[in-house]
């Protein structure tokens, strides 16, 4: 199964949910998604710990602003969150057993970065390491910079409003 199988416009999801419930869940997901996206600022500098992270990428997909919401059929709930941006080959937090970039931002972690020597400096994320090129692994502690939890908290009181009038009454 793919995550896209659980988007609200899929026939299987539309058949499973009542029209009113689908509309309300979709509306609630959009509220949280919009709040989380708007909390992320595009800037060159890092944000302060405890504040939402800065977004440095302008790529349309590989960015923290790529936040989706889907229906989770087993629990019959809504899941809202950023695309994984999985860097497990480089971000190995001991308590997380390998962490994605959004997880590191949301919860903080100490991760191991693999770096290659490029010129006079070290560069993390070097895709290709030539034979004989110096490589090192170092631990880096990242402070919490939550953005999904605060978005949910900010929208929590408005979520029941998504069902208001949904039965046509």
Buried (B, 14 or more C-beta within 10 A) or exposed (E): EEEEEBBBEBEEBEEEBEEEBBBBBBBBBBBBBEBBBEBBEEEEEEBEEEBBBBBEBEEEEEBBBBBBBBBEBEEEEBEBBBBBBBBEEBBBBEEBEBBBBBBBBBBBBBBEBBBBBEEEEBEBEBEEBEEEEEEEEEEEEBBBBBBBEBBBEBBEEEBEEBBEEBEEE
